[in-house]
């Protein structure tokens, strides 16, 4: 979405009529490719470790990747928060506030990244033991966590810049950055894990993660200060931070961060329940998660696009357009996830073999994927419509809903089936099926009531 040159913005910060909203599909497909790059990054790590290190290494990286979700909750807070805030200001034509929102997101993300590096590095052994890792898996997991944690500060800034760009209606630059990030991760991890010129085992995967984060952060900051973005990041005006802009970002970002953090903690508890069954089921669980991350991409892509478009529509005072975006996003996501669920159910064994050829892992992993196929239509609906609610600023309701379904549906179901009744891992994944359908019902009800249309950001 073009604003004109940066010089024009600097000299005239008065509101202007917002340009027409871009089509949902045009905004969503680069987001899908971007998220595919992130998912492929994790999948490449898992595939390399499974091939060159073995099942213990695969379980270690699987636990480590889940532990990285907690710092990434903060990254998503800056990502979604900046998208919603910047989109509102774009819709209102207030270019000065767009820049202030970008600055607030970048500074806050950098500070959060440094905190996460220190905490993860220091607590890595304790975190692995907390997740129930065996001594062999714990040792490998600590190496992965400590190496990968150094990539957090630039990675967090990458999320902040990308979220701001999406709020401006620019999804192709974030897509290009994430493609480069994935390529760097794959190259570094393969080089260091395959034995040429070095063989660093699981640590190589962590180094690849950190190198990818550093590359992505550097590229994002470089592009944010270039003429390729319509509102530039200006280093000389970065500090002192505008308190009002940071407060607006926090009103959206903090509930989003809490939503992601509590869900990730619930998911860690959920994974801890699966770990009770042993290393092989845990490895299958980790592989299935990687495959599911890719399969559900369309739902989250439409949700991200809806966040930007709903924010822009409401910023321009057009509530009817915002509702139309939410409805269309839900329909598109439902159709896409139905197709992906069918493919996942049919090709489940082949998908698992990409990561690990161990017959025991293949059998369990395929069962997990087929169980989760039942949840995917609901996940598409709730992901897309939740994105629309976030764009309107209705983040507290999404937080409450996610908290309720994670802790009152997913975790208890898994605990009853596995810990109380002694059933196998596929029964734990029934908790995810029940949870996604419950969340979809609650989110859809909120959307159709329509109170989100009157919220202020």
Buried (B, 14 or more C-beta within 10 A) or exposed (E): BEBEEBEEBEEEBEEEEBBEBBEBBEBBBBBBBBBBBBBBBBBBBBBBBBBBBBBBBBBBBBBBBBBBBBBBBBBBBBBBBBBBBBBBBBBBBBBBBBBBBBBBBBBBBBEBBEBBBEBBBEBBBEBBEEBBBBEBBBBBBBBBBBBBBBBBBBBBBBBBBBBBBBBBBBBBBBBBBBBBBBBBBBBBBBBBBBEEEEEBBBBBBBBBBBBBBBBBBBBBBEBBBEEBBBBBBBEEEBEEBBEEBBEBBBBBBBBBBBBBBBBBBBBBBBBBBBBBBEBBBBBBBBBBBBBBBBBBBBBBBBBBBBBBBBBBBBBBEBBEBBBBBBBBBBBBBBEBBEBBBEEBBEEBBEBBBBBBEBEBBBEBBBBBBBBBBBBBBBBBBBBBBBBBBBBBBBBBBBBBBBBBBBBEBBBBBBBBBBEEEEBBBBBBBBBBBBBBBBBBBBBBEBBEEEEBBEBEB
